[in-house]
Amino acid sequence: MAEAPSKQVVFRKVTDTLELARRGLRDLTGGDPARRFEGFYTLATYGRSVTLVLQNMRTIDEERFNEWYKAPQALMAADPLMRWFTDTRNAILKEGPERPGVRVEIRGVYALGDGPPGTVSWFFGDRRGGTGWRVRREDGSIETVYANMSGDNITTRHYLPTPPSHHLGEPIHDQSLENLARRYLAFLERLVADAADEFLSSG
């Protein structure tokens, strides 16, 4: 029979899983449009895994963990944002990812500038929310080259149908994936920190 892992081993795995969710948020909100969709789905998948890996604490002290986990488990089950992420993750695994809608806002004037050598056209706000050029390569193929449009005057937001309307009893006014993902990750970080205080600080 395999030996139960220590509390430290469980929490190392929890924090490693949480870091994968953080990487998803960084990709979602980063400057590379090609990584934004993947970033969101990484966050949704590994975010749910944080709670599953954390429940391995039951193998060490089942009664104590079950008692402590009652409150956050009930909160997550009742919270629209947390339920939405669980449902989204399940749909990803069972049905494949759904492509989000994109909204790009530019405040003021933005000059795209000349494209790379071989540019045949430019585009604004493609299906990934990126802007850049279509470039013909030496072999005749057409490649998409994204411009770096990060800055205070440019905002790209992604959306999925039927987003959650509330979180922790408060309305969610910004229902973009970026905002939902930040709130979701913040909840998970608080959950892991509370668990560490409960199970690691007491020896």
C-alpha positions as CSV (number, residue, x, y, z in Angstrom):
1,M,0.0,0.0,0.0
2,A,1.4,3.4,-1.0
3,E,2.4,5.7,1.8
4,A,0.2,8.8,2.2
5,P,2.0,12.0,1.1
6,S,3.1,14.6,3.7
7,K,1.3,18.0,4.1
8,Q,4.3,19.6,2.5
9,V,4.2,17.4,-0.6
10,V,0.4,18.1,-1.0
11,F,0.9,21.8,-0.8
12,R,3.8,21.8,-3.1
13,K,1.6,20.2,-5.7
14,V,-1.2,22.6,-4.9
15,T,1.1,25.6,-5.4
16,D,2.5,24.1,-8.6
17,T,-1.0,23.7,-10.0
18,L,-1.9,27.2,-8.9
19,E,1.1,28.5,-10.8
20,L,-0.1,26.8,-14.0
21,A,-3.4,28.7,-13.6
22,R,-1.5,31.9,-13.1
23,R,0.4,31.3,-16.3
24,G,-3.0,30.9,-18.1
25,L,-4.0,34.3,-16.8
26,R,-0.7,35.8,-18.0
27,D,-1.2,34.4,-21.5
28,L,-4.9,35.6,-21.5
29,T,-3.9,39.1,-20.7
30,G,-0.5,39.2,-22.4
31,G,0.6,40.8,-25.6
32,D,0.6,37.7,-27.8
33,P,-2.9,37.3,-29.3
34,A,-2.1,33.7,-30.4
35,R,-1.9,32.7,-26.7
36,R,-5.0,34.3,-25.3
37,F,-7.5,31.6,-26.0
38,E,-5.1,28.9,-24.8
39,G,-4.4,31.0,-21.7
40,F,-8.0,31.2,-20.7
41,Y,-8.6,27.5,-21.1
42,T,-5.4,26.7,-19.2
43,L,-6.6,28.9,-16.4
44,A,-10.0,27.3,-16.3
45,T,-8.6,23.7,-16.4
46,Y,-5.8,24.1,-13.9
47,G,-7.9,26.4,-11.7
48,R,-10.4,23.6,-11.1
49,S,-7.5,21.2,-10.5
50,V,-6.3,23.4,-7.6
51,T,-9.3,22.5,-5.6
52,L,-9.0,18.8,-6.6
53,V,-5.4,18.6,-5.7
54,L,-6.0,20.4,-2.4
55,Q,-8.5,17.7,-1.4
56,N,-5.6,15.3,-1.2
57,M,-5.2,16.7,2.3
58,R,-8.0,14.2,3.2
59,T,-5.4,11.4,3.0
60,I,-3.5,13.0,5.9
61,D,-6.3,14.2,8.2
62,E,-9.7,13.4,6.7
63,E,-11.8,14.5,9.6
64,R,-10.1,17.8,10.1
65,F,-10.0,18.6,6.4
66,N,-13.6,17.7,5.9
67,E,-14.6,20.0,8.7
68,W,-12.5,22.9,7.4
69,Y,-13.5,22.4,3.8
70,K,-17.2,22.6,4.5
71,A,-17.4,26.4,4.3
72,P,-15.4,27.0,1.1
73,Q,-17.0,24.0,-0.6
74,A,-20.5,25.4,0.2
75,L,-19.4,28.9,-0.9
76,M,-18.0,27.6,-4.3
77,A,-21.1,25.5,-4.9
78,A,-23.4,28.5,-4.4
79,D,-21.3,31.2,-6.1
80,P,-22.2,31.9,-9.8
81,L,-18.6,32.7,-10.8
82,M,-17.1,29.6,-9.3
83,R,-19.9,27.4,-10.8
84,W,-19.4,29.0,-14.2
85,F,-15.7,28.1,-14.2
86,T,-16.4,24.6,-13.2
87,D,-19.0,24.2,-15.9
88,T,-16.7,25.8,-18.4
89,R,-13.8,23.5,-17.5
90,N,-16.1,20.5,-17.8
91,A,-17.3,21.6,-21.2
92,I,-13.7,22.1,-22.4
93,L,-12.8,18.5,-21.4
94,K,-16.0,16.9,-22.8
95,E,-16.9,19.0,-25.8
96,G,-13.8,21.0,-26.7
97,P,-13.2,24.8,-26.2
98,E,-15.7,27.4,-27.5
99,R,-14.2,30.3,-29.3
100,P,-14.7,33.6,-27.4
101,G,-15.9,36.8,-29.0
102,V,-13.5,39.7,-29.1
103,R,-13.8,43.4,-28.5
104,V,-11.0,45.8,-29.2
105,E,-11.2,49.4,-28.1
106,I,-8.7,52.1,-29.1
107,R,-8.8,55.5,-27.4
108,G,-7.3,58.3,-29.5
109,V,-5.4,57.8,-32.7
110,Y,-3.2,54.7,-33.3
111,A,-0.8,54.4,-36.2
112,L,-0.1,50.8,-37.2
113,G,2.9,51.7,-39.3
114,D,4.6,49.9,-42.2
115,G,4.4,46.1,-42.1
116,P,7.3,43.7,-42.5
117,P,8.8,42.9,-45.9
118,G,6.3,41.0,-48.0
119,T,3.3,42.6,-46.5
120,V,0.2,42.2,-48.7
121,S,-2.5,43.5,-46.4
122,W,-3.2,44.5,-42.8
123,F,-6.0,43.6,-40.4
124,F,-7.6,45.0,-37.3
125,G,-9.2,42.9,-34.6
126,D,-9.1,39.3,-36.0
127,R,-10.7,36.3,-34.3
128,R,-8.0,36.4,-31.6
129,G,-8.4,40.1,-31.0
130,G,-5.0,40.9,-32.7
131,T,-4.0,43.5,-35.3
132,G,-1.2,43.2,-37.7
133,W,-0.3,42.1,-41.3
134,R,-0.6,39.3,-43.7
135,V,2.9,38.7,-45.1
136,R,3.8,36.7,-48.1
137,R,6.9,34.5,-47.5
138,E,9.5,33.4,-50.1
139,D,7.6,30.1,-50.6
140,G,4.5,31.9,-51.5
141,S,2.6,31.1,-48.3
142,I,0.8,33.8,-46.3
143,E,1.7,34.3,-42.7
144,T,0.0,36.3,-40.0
145,V,2.3,38.7,-38.2
146,Y,0.8,40.4,-35.1
147,A,1.7,44.0,-34.2
148,N,2.5,44.8,-30.6
149,M,-0.5,46.9,-29.6
150,S,-0.1,46.9,-25.9
151,G,-0.6,50.2,-24.2
152,D,-2.9,52.3,-22.1
153,N,-4.9,53.5,-25.2
154,I,-5.7,49.9,-26.4
155,T,-8.0,47.4,-24.7
156,T,-8.7,43.9,-25.9
157,R,-11.5,41.9,-24.1
158,H,-12.8,38.4,-24.8
159,Y,-16.3,37.1,-24.0
160,L,-18.2,33.9,-23.8
161,P,-22.0,33.5,-23.8
162,T,-24.0,33.5,-20.5
163,P,-21.2,34.8,-18.2
164,P,-21.9,34.8,-14.5
165,S,-23.5,37.9,-13.1
166,H,-22.4,37.8,-9.5
167,H,-19.4,36.8,-7.3
168,L,-19.3,36.7,-3.5
169,G,-22.7,38.4,-3.4
170,E,-21.6,41.4,-5.6
171,P,-22.7,42.1,-9.2
172,I,-20.1,41.6,-11.9
173,H,-20.3,44.6,-14.2
174,D,-17.3,43.7,-16.4
175,Q,-18.1,40.3,-17.7
176,S,-15.0,39.9,-19.9
177,L,-13.0,36.8,-19.6
178,E,-10.0,38.9,-18.4
179,N,-12.0,40.2,-15.4
180,L,-13.7,36.9,-14.7
181,A,-10.3,35.1,-14.7
182,R,-8.7,37.6,-12.4
183,R,-11.6,37.2,-9.9
184,Y,-11.4,33.5,-10.1
185,L,-7.7,33.3,-9.6
186,A,-7.9,35.7,-6.6
187,F,-10.4,33.4,-5.0
188,L,-8.2,30.4,-5.5
189,E,-5.2,32.2,-4.1
190,R,-7.1,33.1,-1.0
191,L,-8.4,29.5,-0.6
192,V,-4.8,28.1,-0.9
193,A,-3.5,30.7,1.6
194,D,-6.2,29.9,4.1
195,A,-5.5,26.2,3.7
196,A,-1.8,26.8,4.3
197,D,-2.6,28.7,7.5
198,E,-4.9,26.0,8.7
199,F,-2.7,22.9,7.9
200,L,0.9,24.1,7.6
201,S,1.3,26.7,10.4
202,S,0.0,24.3,13.1
203,G,2.7,21.7,12.5
